Amino acid sequence: MPYIAVRISKEVSATQVWQLATGITDIMTDILHKKRSLVAVSIESIPASQWFIASQDMVALQNTTAFVSGIITDGTNTEAEKSHAIAVIFELLTEVLGVLAEASYVVLDCVPATDWGYSGKTQASRKA
C-alpha cells in the first residue's frame, strides 16, 4: 500500500502525468510486490522559479529536477529490491521528462507497520 508523491520543477502534460503515474504503479507492483489496487500516486508541478538548487532557481539553471517520495511498510522489501526500484523510477523520470539535474531525488521511506495504514487500520493490525 505505498503512497508516492512526485514533484517536478516544470509544467507537465496530461500524457506525461499518465506515463509517470502508470510507470510508478508498475514499479511498485512488479519490483516491490505491492498490491496494485492500493498504490496511490500524486504528481505536482512546481514553477521553476520556485525550485532552487545551490541557491539558484531552475529558470537560471535552465534545467529540470524532480523529487519522488514513496512510503512503504518497513521490512516488506529487501535492500536490493528498493535499490532496483529507485534506479528504475529515476530511469522513468528521465524517459518522460528528459535530462534531469544531478540533484534529482528518489526516496523510499520505510515506515513501521504500527505507524501507518489504510481504511482506518494499521498495517500491523492487518497482519494480526
Sequence and secondary structure as in RCSB ss.txt:
>XXXX:A:sequence
MPYIAVRISKEVSATQVWQLATGITDIMTDILHKKRSLVAVSIESIPASQWFIASQDMVALQNTTAFVSGIITDG
TNTEAEKSHAIAVIFELLTEVLGVLAEASYVVLDCVPATDWGYSGKTQASRKA
>XXXX:A:secstr
  EEEEEESS   HHHHHHHHHHHHHHHHHTS   GGG EEEEEE  GGG EETTEEHHHHT   EEEEEEEETT
SS HHHHHHHHHHHHHHHHHHH S  S  EEEEEEE TTS EETTEEHHHHH 
